[in-house]
């Protein structure tokens, strides 16, 4: 049987999920609830990286540049320097 798990990281629809090898967590996701979260492993709490009042639609992690960029309905781009974490 397939293995499934409900991580319960968001309070709204999840719009983007990606795996990344980061100190903050290996699984990143963003949602219509306005958050972008990282989770290190199953059973650990999610760490909120970005919290906005508008939905976060997508994000991109650049291991080459050590950064993360997120786009939202707030008509802003949010950048995080992952080298500082």
Backbone as a printed PyTorch tensor [residue, N CA C, xyz], in Angstrom:
tensor([[[ 0.8360, -1.2030,  0.0000],
         [ 0.0000,  0.0000,  0.0000],
         [ 0.8700,  1.2520,  0.0000]],

        [[ 0.3770,  2.3160, -0.6000],
         [ 1.1450,  3.5570, -0.6450],
         [ 1.3230,  4.1390,  0.7570]],

        [[ 2.4180,  4.8110,  0.9320],
         [ 2.7240,  5.4690,  2.2070],
         [ 2.2830,  6.9200,  2.0890]],

        [[ 1.4600,  7.3700,  3.0050],
         [ 0.9840,  8.7510,  2.9770],
         [ 1.1010,  9.3420,  4.3670]],

        [[ 1.2630, 10.6430,  4.3970],
         [ 1.4090, 11.3270,  5.6690],
         [ 0.8070, 12.7130,  5.5560]],

        [[ 0.0590, 13.1400,  6.5550],
         [-0.5070, 14.4800,  6.6050],
         [ 0.3310, 15.2890,  7.5760]],

        [[ 1.0940, 16.2300,  7.0420],
         [ 2.0010, 17.0030,  7.8750],
         [ 1.3160, 18.1680,  8.5810]],

        [[ 0.1490, 18.5650,  8.1090],
         [-0.6070, 19.6250,  8.7660],
         [ 0.1560, 20.9250,  8.9170]],

        [[ 0.9300, 21.3120,  7.9210],
         [ 1.7840, 22.4920,  8.0320],
         [ 1.0720, 23.7990,  7.7050]],

        [[-0.0930, 23.7260,  7.0550],
         [-0.7630, 24.9430,  6.5860],
         [-2.2300, 24.9680,  6.9800]],

        [[-2.7680, 26.1860,  6.9860],
         [-4.1790, 26.3760,  7.2710],
         [-4.9760, 26.6720,  6.0140]],

        [[-4.4000, 26.4180,  4.8480],
         [-5.0700, 26.6680,  3.5740],
         [-4.5150, 25.7360,  2.5170]],

        [[-4.9580, 25.9560,  1.2780],
         [-4.4830, 25.1370,  0.1560],
         [-2.9740, 25.2780, -0.0130]],

        [[-2.2950, 24.1630, -0.2440],
         [-0.8560, 24.1650, -0.5180],
         [-0.6760, 24.3250, -2.0170]],

        [[ 0.1240, 25.2990, -2.4240],
         [ 0.2810, 25.6000, -3.8330],
         [ 1.6160, 25.1860, -4.4130]],

        [[ 2.6160, 24.9880, -3.5890],
         [ 3.9230, 24.6040, -4.1180],
         [ 4.6770, 23.8340, -3.0440]],

        [[ 5.3210, 22.7440, -3.4520],
         [ 6.1150, 21.9120, -2.5480],
         [ 7.4220, 21.5770, -3.2570]],

        [[ 8.5230, 21.5980, -2.5030],
         [ 9.8130, 21.2430, -3.0850],
         [10.7290, 20.6660, -2.0200]],

        [[11.5630, 19.7400, -2.4510],
         [12.6080, 19.2200, -1.5810],
         [13.8640, 20.0500, -1.8090]],

        [[14.5600, 20.3500, -0.7250],
         [15.8180, 21.0940, -0.7990],
         [16.6770, 20.6850,  0.3840]],

        [[17.9550, 20.6220,  0.1730],
         [18.8630, 20.2710,  1.2650],
         [19.2880, 21.5510,  1.9750]],

        [[18.4980, 21.9290,  2.9920],
         [18.7490, 23.1580,  3.7340],
         [18.8590, 22.8590,  5.2190]],

        [[19.5670, 23.7040,  5.9350],
         [19.6510, 23.5570,  7.3840],
         [18.2760, 23.7560,  8.0290]],

        [[17.4170, 24.5380,  7.3710],
         [16.0800, 24.8260,  7.9040],
         [15.1200, 23.6580,  7.7570]],

        [[15.3790, 22.7930,  6.8010],
         [14.5030, 21.6610,  6.5480],
         [14.6350, 21.1660,  5.1290]],

        [[14.2330, 19.9190,  4.9310],
         [14.3540, 19.3020,  3.6150],
         [13.1130, 19.4710,  2.7460]],

        [[11.9870, 19.7820,  3.3610],
         [10.7270, 19.9310,  2.6320],
         [10.1910, 21.3430,  2.8440]],

        [[ 9.9960, 22.0760,  1.7470],
         [ 9.4570, 23.4270,  1.7980],
         [ 8.1000, 23.4350,  1.1240]],

        [[ 7.1800, 24.2580,  1.6370],
         [ 5.8700, 24.3910,  1.0090],
         [ 5.3180, 25.7850,  1.2440]],

        [[ 4.4960, 26.2480,  0.2900],
         [ 3.8200, 27.5410,  0.4570],
         [ 2.3320, 27.3420,  0.2370]],

        [[ 1.5470, 28.3090,  0.7490],
         [ 0.1140, 28.0840,  0.8150],
         [-0.7030, 29.3570,  0.6270]],

        [[-1.9900, 29.1360,  0.3970],
         [-2.9380, 30.2450,  0.3220],
         [-3.1240, 30.9180,  1.6820]],

        [[-2.6250, 30.3020,  2.7510],
         [-2.7260, 30.9310,  4.0780],
         [-1.6470, 31.9910,  4.2940]],

        [[-0.7690, 32.2030,  3.2920],
         [ 0.2390, 33.2510,  3.3680],
         [ 1.5420, 32.8390,  4.0190]],

        [[ 1.7480, 31.5370,  4.1910],
         [ 2.9980, 31.0960,  4.8170],
         [ 3.8360, 30.2480,  3.8720]],

        [[ 5.1320, 30.3060,  4.1090],
         [ 6.0980, 29.4220,  3.4860],
         [ 6.8040, 28.7440,  4.6520]],

        [[ 6.7400, 27.4200,  4.7040],
         [ 7.2760, 26.6910,  5.8480],
         [ 8.3270, 25.6730,  5.4100]],

        [[ 9.1990, 25.3370,  6.3540],
         [10.2130, 24.3030,  6.1620],
         [10.0100, 23.2540,  7.2320]],

        [[10.2180, 22.0010,  6.8590],
         [10.1010, 20.9000,  7.8090],
         [11.3480, 20.0240,  7.6610]],

        [[12.0100, 19.7650,  8.7920],
         [13.2470, 18.9900,  8.7660],
         [12.9690, 17.5100,  8.5460]],

        [[12.0200, 16.9540,  9.2730],
         [11.6680, 15.5430,  9.1270],
         [10.3030, 15.3120,  9.7460]],

        [[ 9.6920, 14.2140,  9.3690],
         [ 8.3750, 13.9020,  9.9090],
         [ 8.4630, 13.7970, 11.4320]],

        [[ 7.4860, 14.3720, 12.0900],
         [ 7.4670, 14.3550, 13.5460],
         [ 8.0580, 15.6030, 14.1740]],

        [[ 8.6550, 16.4700, 13.3460],
         [ 9.1750, 17.7320, 13.8610],
         [ 8.2370, 18.8640, 13.4740]],

        [[ 8.2930, 19.9290, 14.2230],
         [ 7.4360, 21.0800, 13.9470],
         [ 7.9100, 21.8140, 12.6940]],

        [[ 6.9580, 22.3930, 11.9890],
         [ 7.2920, 23.2110, 10.8260],
         [ 7.8510, 24.5430, 11.3070]],

        [[ 8.8060, 25.0620, 10.5510],
         [ 9.3620, 26.3790, 10.8430],
         [ 8.8460, 27.3440,  9.7890]],

        [[ 8.1490, 28.3980, 10.2150],
         [ 7.6160, 29.3850,  9.2840],
         [ 8.7490, 30.3030,  8.8560]],

        [[ 9.0230, 30.3310,  7.5520],
         [10.0720, 31.1850,  7.0040],
         [ 9.5280, 32.5280,  6.5680]],

        [[ 8.2990, 32.5500,  6.0440],
         [ 7.6460, 33.7670,  5.5730],
         [ 6.1860, 33.6960,  5.9980]],

        [[ 5.6580, 34.7960,  6.5190],
         [ 4.2330, 34.8800,  6.8710],
         [ 3.6990, 36.2210,  6.3740]],

        [[ 2.7950, 36.1510,  5.4060],
         [ 2.1890, 37.3510,  4.8280],
         [ 0.6760, 37.2850,  4.9990]],

        [[ 0.0180, 38.4170,  4.8090],
         [-1.4450, 38.4400,  4.8880],
         [-2.0920, 37.9210,  3.6100]],

        [[-1.3360, 37.8940,  2.5060],
         [-1.8380, 37.4200,  1.2190],
         [-1.2180, 36.0520,  0.9070]],

        [[-1.8660, 35.2550,  0.0680],
         [-1.3320, 33.9350, -0.2950],
         [ 0.0590, 34.0120, -0.9210]],

        [[ 0.8800, 33.0180, -0.6270],
         [ 2.1700, 32.8500, -1.2920],
         [ 1.9510, 31.8100, -2.3830]],

        [[ 2.1930, 32.2150, -3.6270],
         [ 1.8640, 31.3850, -4.7810],
         [ 2.9600, 30.4140, -5.1720]],

        [[ 4.2030, 30.8340, -5.0440],
         [ 5.3020, 29.9900, -5.4900],
         [ 6.6010, 30.4490, -4.8370]],

        [[ 7.6080, 29.5940, -4.9520],
         [ 8.9340, 29.9430, -4.4450],
         [ 9.9830, 29.1870, -5.2460]],

        [[11.2110, 29.6400, -5.1220],
         [12.3360, 28.9800, -5.7820],
         [13.5370, 29.0290, -4.8460]],

        [[14.2110, 27.9030, -4.7120],
         [15.4390, 27.8150, -3.9310],
         [16.6090, 27.7200, -4.8980]],

        [[17.6120, 28.5650, -4.7040],
         [18.8100, 28.5280, -5.5400],
         [20.0020, 28.1070, -4.6920]],

        [[20.3670, 26.8190, -4.7370],
         [21.5450, 26.3760, -3.9870],
         [22.8220, 27.0890, -4.4560]],

        [[22.8840, 27.4330, -5.7260],
         [24.0480, 28.1150, -6.2740],
         [24.2610, 29.4740, -5.6140]],

        [[23.1630, 30.2040, -5.3950],
         [23.2510, 31.5400, -4.8120],
         [22.9640, 31.5550, -3.3090]],

        [[22.5150, 30.4240, -2.7620],
         [22.2170, 30.3630, -1.3350],
         [21.0170, 31.1950, -0.9470]],

        [[20.0240, 31.2610, -1.8330],
         [18.8660, 32.1040, -1.5730],
         [17.5470, 31.4330, -1.8780]],

        [[16.5030, 32.0440, -1.3740],
         [15.1320, 31.6030, -1.6230],
         [14.3350, 32.8340, -2.0130]],

        [[13.5130, 32.7270, -3.0580],
         [12.6350, 33.8050, -3.4960],
         [11.2070, 33.2910, -3.4740]],

        [[10.2910, 34.0890, -2.9180],
         [ 8.8770, 33.7180, -2.8590],
         [ 8.0370, 34.8280, -3.4740]],

        [[ 6.9900, 34.4290, -4.2200],
         [ 6.0710, 35.3820, -4.8500],
         [ 4.7020, 35.2460, -4.2110]],

        [[ 4.0380, 36.3930, -4.0270],
         [ 2.7440, 36.3550, -3.3430],
         [ 1.7240, 37.2730, -3.9990]],

        [[ 0.4550, 37.1310, -3.5680],
         [-0.6120, 38.0100, -4.0190],
         [-0.4670, 39.4200, -3.4560]],

        [[ 0.4510, 39.6160, -2.5110],
         [ 0.7120, 40.9470, -1.9520],
         [ 1.5010, 41.8010, -2.9360]],

        [[ 1.7760, 41.2470, -4.1270],
         [ 2.5120, 41.9280, -5.1860],
         [ 3.9190, 42.3140, -4.7310]],

        [[ 4.5280, 41.4190, -3.9580],
         [ 5.9090, 41.6020, -3.5120],
         [ 6.6710, 40.3120, -3.7290]],

        [[ 7.9760, 40.4420, -3.8600],
         [ 8.8670, 39.2990, -3.8580],
         [ 9.6020, 39.3180, -2.5260]],

        [[ 9.6820, 38.1710, -1.8890],
         [10.3860, 38.0520, -0.6180],
         [11.6320, 37.2190, -0.8480]],

        [[12.7700, 37.7090, -0.3980],
         [14.0330, 37.0090, -0.5480],
         [14.5980, 36.6580,  0.8170]],

        [[15.1470, 35.4520,  0.9370],
         [15.7870, 35.0020,  2.1630],
         [17.1880, 34.5340,  1.8150]],

        [[18.1830, 35.0440,  2.5410],
         [19.5640, 34.5870,  2.3870],
         [19.7240, 33.3400,  3.2320]],

        [[19.7450, 32.1870,  2.6210],
         [19.8090, 30.9170,  3.3290],
         [21.1930, 30.6450,  3.9080]],

        [[22.1910, 31.3620,  3.4560],
         [23.5330, 31.1800,  4.0070],
         [23.6210, 31.7130,  5.4260]],

        [[22.7000, 32.5930,  5.8050],
         [22.7190, 33.2110,  7.1360],
         [21.9650, 32.3630,  8.1580]],

        [[21.3910, 31.2230,  7.7280],
         [20.5930, 30.4010,  8.6570],
         [21.3800, 29.2100,  9.1350]]])
